[in-house]
Amino acid sequence: MTDEQQSGPIDEAPAADEAPQYGVGPFSIREVALAGTWIVAFVVSFFPIYGEVGSGPSVWSSGIDWVLTIGVPTVAVFLVVLRRLSPQGIRRVGSLGIDQFASVAFSVATVLWLTIIWNSFITLANHREFLATWVVWVEFFLMLAGVLLTAFAPFIAPFAQDFRDRPEVPAHRNARPVRPVSPRPAPVRPEPAEEAEPAPYAEAAPYAAGAPYTEGVFDGAPAGAYGAPGETRVDERPAEARASDDFTTTVLPVDRQETDVVAPDEIIAADRDVVEEPRATEPAHARESFEHVENPSSTVEPAAATAPQHQAFWALVPEERDVVDEIGIPVFRIGPTAWALVIEDRGDAFVVRHEDGRIGYLHDVSGVTRG
């Protein structure tokens, strides 16, 4: 349940089977007794707490001692009265309810008045003088009565009725059980990849005098693949290497010894033959066309299937459902009155993010409306 639903109106009307509670006007007997105790303590606080009556300092003139001795109990009684006059007003102080805050206020004040009495006994033992006046004793017993009317009231018969059959409301998030703390995973450092050493470049063989002149031969052509004119050589390379010749462009050598004097027309014709010959043997893969050519010697591997991407969406459940953490402890609740943000769909569970940043898992995904 969200905090907005927690702070909504509370129906304080008693059920039909509950016994009626009688008091004084809108206040219960316990609240009237608590207010009367505070009034007496507030009036007595203006009398001196040390020295003679009329000449010593009061608690209001002793620094900031008045804040916890009489100031905080005054605020507690004011909130108890305001709760009856304005039921939809202030219902808690931080994570404490009004009655819890009143119990703490009167308990602290009681301890402080007891401290003044204890210090007076220490002074009496050392200097034969008791400094505290009757005001300290009265204030101590009045604050002790306030503790009985707040902290111990549920166990006292006349005042226990004020705590019986109260409407149930969700606890403040600061007053709920704490969430378990998961150990932080240790960071994993990736090992650096070993870089492969580049292969050394092969030195080109020097040109030998009298060797046939070749120009434009592809660097990948094997040595000894070309010989003198009229010489027949047997290609001793493996079939895979011979098949790769389809992807190379070969320029046939020209024997300079047979062409001492060549006419211009013959040079042009020879160049045309040299240029057109590799084009005739050009494989179908090298053609600049958009035709589909099947190559039985090549294997095309299918592309890996693209991993599904998770996309966030809004979801609306038909009834109140718990959103739990990894070990099943409820983190928050979602209901049919507000859309919830699902950041990941895992099939049998949704990963839901709360508006305050909390993340949990919704395992009951039946009947969910996607937005």
TIMARPA-670239 format. One record per residue (C-alpha): x, y, z; residue in three letters. Coordinates in pm, whole numbers, plus 32768, in hexadecimal, padded with zeros to 4 digits. Example, Ala and Ser with C-alpha at 12.3 -4.5 7.8 and 13.67 -1.06 7.14 Angstrom:
BEGIN
84CE7E3E830CALA85577F9682CASER
REM end
This chain:
BEGIN
800080008000MET808781567FA5THR80BE82758094ASP7FA083377FF5GLU7EB182218052GLN7F41821381B0GLN7F03838681EASER7D9A83748174GLY7C6C83A58257PRO7C3982AB836EILE7ADF823A83CFASP7AD8824E8548GLU796981F4856EALA794380CC865DPRO78BA7F8685D9ALA77687F058642ALA77F87DFA872AASP78E17EEC87E2GLU78857F6E893BALA785180E98941PRO795A81C089EBGLN78E182D78ACDTYR79A984048B3AGLY7996857B8B6CVAL792186188A29GLY79FA85A58907PRO7B13853B89F3PHE7B4383ED8AA0SER7B7A83C98C18ILE7CEC838A8BE1ARG7D1684C28B0BGLU7C6085988C0CVAL7D3E85128D24ALA7E7785508C51LEU7E0D86B58C02ALA7DC486FD8D71GLY7F1986748DD9THR7FC487538CDATRP7F07888D8D4AILE7F7A88608EB4VAL80E2881B8E44ALA80E3894C8D5FPHE806C8A378E74VAL815F89AA8F78VAL828589D08E84SER82828B4B8EB6PHE82E68B269024PHE84588B1A9089PRO850289C8907AILE86318A39914ETYR864F8B16927EGLY85358BCB9330GLU83DB8BF8929DVAL83C08D4491E9GLY85368D7D91C8SER85C78C46911CGLY85C98BFB8FA6PRO84B58B338F01SER84E28A2D8DF3VAL848F8B378CEETRP85BC8C0A8D54SER86B98AEB8D6FSER87418AE88C0CGLY869489F48B23ILE863188FC8C32ASP84C689588BF5TRP84CB88B98A98VAL84CB874F8B12LEU8441877F8C73THR82FB88328C17ILE830F88A08AA7GLY8300874D89FBVAL81E786C98AE0PRO812488048A88THR814487B58915VAL80D6864C8954ALA7F9986B58A0CVAL7F4C87B688FCPHE7F6186A387F0LEU7E7E85BB88BCVAL7D7686D088D1VAL7DA1872B875FLEU7D6D85C086F9ARG7C0F85C2878FARG7BB087178707LEU7C4086D385A9SER7C4D855B8561PRO7CE285938404GLN7DF6867B8486GLY7F478616850EILE7F4184A2855FARG80B2845E859AARG81FA850585F3VAL82FB84738506GLY82C782FC851BSER8227830F8677LEU80B3831F86B7GLY8023842D8799ILE800B834388C6ASP816B82BF8887GLN81F584218878PHE813F847A89BDALA81D483488A68SER833483AE8A02VAL82FC851A8A68ALA827F84CF8BC8PHE838883C08BFASER84A684AE8BA3VAL841285C18C7FALA83F584D08DA4THR8562846E8D86VAL85D285DD8D7ELEU850B863B8EB7TRP859885088F64LEU86F6857D8F01THR86BD86CA8FB4ILE864D861190EFILE877B852890DDTRP886D864B90BBASN87CA86F291EASER880B85BB92BBPHE897785BE924CILE8992872A92B8THR88EE86D39406LEU89F085C29442ALA8B1686A793F2ASN8AAA87FD9471HIS898C87AD955EARG889988709483GLU877287F593B4PHE874988E5928FLEU860A886691E7ALA84BB88F89255THR83678855926ATRP832B88B290FCVAL842087A69089VAL836C869A9152TRP8217870090CBVAL8293870C8F66GLU833685B78F88PHE81F6850D9000PHE811F85C38EFFLEU820185528DE2MET820183F18E73LEU808483FE8E66ALA809F84658CFAGLY8171832E8CB6VAL806382568D54LEU7F5883008C7CLEU801D82CA8B39THR811481AA8B43ALA805E80CE8C41PHE7EF781358BF5ALA7EAC7FFE8B1DPRO7EED7F298C54PHE7E167FF88D47ILE7CA67F968D49ALA7BFD80EF8D45PRO7CDA816E8C28PHE7D0480308B59ALA7BB6806E8AABGLN7C53819589F3ASP7D3E80A4893BPHE7C467F8A88FBARG7B9C7F5687A6ASP7C5C806986F5ARG7C52805F8576PRO7D7B7FB584D6GLU7E52808683EDVAL7F9C8034833BPRO80D080898404ALA81B381A6839CHIS82CC812D82BBARG83CE819683C3ASN831C80B884C2ALA830C7F8283E4ARG84017E5E83F8PRO854C7EAB8354VAL85AB7E188204ARG86BD7D0E81F8PRO88147D88818BVAL88AF7CC08071SER8A2A7C9F8058PRO8AC07D717F46ARG8B537C977E31PRO8CCA7CAC7E09ALA8D357D5E7CCBPRO8DC17C787BC0VAL8EE47D047AFDARG8EF87C847997PRO90457BEB7935GLU90F97CAE7824PRO90F07C0076D4ALA923B7B8F7647GLU928F7C477507GLU930A7B6973EDALA945B7BC57360GLU94467C3371F3PRO94F07B5170F5ALA96337BE27065PRO961B7C6A6F06TYR96C37B916DFCALA97D37C3B6D38GLU97987C536BC2ALA98847B896AE7ALA996F7C616A15PRO993B7C7568A1TYR9A257B8D67E4ALA9ABB7BEB6696ALA9A1F7B306575GLY98EE7ACA663DALA979C7B026597PRO970C7C5665EDTYR95C17C4266ACTHR94F87D6D6714GLU93A87D7867BCGLY93C07C1A684CVAL92F07C00698APHE93C37BE96AC5ASP93107AB16B2EGLY938179EB69FEALA947178D26A59PRO95D678D769E1ALA961A780568AEGLY94B57813682FALA952778BD66F3TYR963D7843660DGLY96D5788C64C1ALA95FA7891638APRO95B0773C6302GLY961076916444GLU950A75B664E5THR9508759F665AARG943B74C3673EVAL93977578685FASP93FA74B56991GLU9339758D6A87ARG920F74FF6B4APRO90AF751B6ABFALA904E76316BB5GLU916E770B6B3BALA911A76C769CFARG8FAE77206A0BALA901778736A96SER90AA78CD6942ASP8F47791D68D0ASP8F557A5369A9PHE90A17AD76920THR90F27BA167ECTHR92197B1C672ATHR92E27BDD6624VAL939F7AFD6537LEU95117B54650APRO959B7BDA63C6VAL96E77B596349ASP97C47C7C62FBARG98B67BAB6228GLN97AB7B5E6122GLU97337CC160FCTHR98607D9460AAASP97A87E835FC2VAL96317E9E5FECVAL954A7F7B5F23ALA946080655FDBPRO932C7FB15F59ASP93AF7E665FDCGLU93F17EFF6132ILE928A7F7F6143ILE92007E2D60D7ALA92DC7D7561CEALA92707E5962E8ASP91057E216289ARG91377CAB6293ASP91EA7CBA63E0VAL90D87D90647AVAL8FB57CCB63EAGLU90407B71643BGLU90237B8465B9PRO8ECF7C226590ARG8E5D7AEC64D3ALA8ED67A0E65ECTHR8E4F7AF266FCGLU8D7F7A2567F1PRO8C107A646820ALA8C527ADF6985HIS8D187C0B690AALA8C117C8A6817ARG8B777DD5686EGLU8A0E7D61685CSER88F77D1A694EPHE88B77BB968D2GLU88BF7AA669D4HIS89D979B06983VAL89F378706A46GLU8B4E78036AA9ASN8B5576976B0FPRO8CB376B86B9FSER8C5377C86C94SER8B7D779B6DC7THR8AAC78B76E51VAL8A6578996FC2GLU891379177035PRO89177A4C710DALA88E67A14727EALA87897A5172F9ALA875B7BA17394THR87277B8B750AALA85CF7C057579PRO85CE7D61760AGLN850B7DB17744HIS842C7EE17726GLN83867F8A7852ALA820C7FAD7859PHE80F4800D7947TRP80257F0179F0ALA7EE17F067AB7LEU7E877DE37B9DVAL7D1C7D8C7BE9PRO7D537D7A7D64GLU7E547DCF7E6FGLU7F917CFD7E3CARG80DD7CEF7EF3ASP82237D467E45VAL833C7C837EF1VAL84B77C867EE9ASP85A37B6B7E88GLU855D7A9D7FC1ILE83E47AD37FC8GLY83C27BED80C7ILE82B47CEA8061PRO834A7E387FF9VAL820E7EF67F95PHE80B77EB87F01ARG80097F197DC0ILE7E967F2A7D87GLY7D897F727C86PRO7D8180E67CD9THR7ED2813F7C3FALA7FA980C87B1ETRP80F380217B74ALA8232803A7AA5LEU82B47EE67A30VAL841F7F0079C0ILE84497D92795EGLU83617C7678FDASP83EF7B227962ARG82C57A5778F4GLY824E79D37A43ASP82B17B107B03ALA82C87C897AD1PHE83DE7D677B4FVAL83237E977BDAVAL83B87FE77C3EARG831380BE7D4AHIS82F882377D22GLU83FC82677E36ASP84FB81897D86GLY84C0803B7E36ARG84C17F077D54ILE84107DBC7D93GLY837C7C8B7CE7TYR820B7C4C7C9ELEU81D87AD37C83HIS805E7AD77C56ASP803C7B5F7AF2VAL7EE37AD57AA7SER7DDE7BCC7A2FGLY7ED97CEA7A09VAL7E747E007917THR7F957E88784CARG7FA07FF977FCGLY
REM end
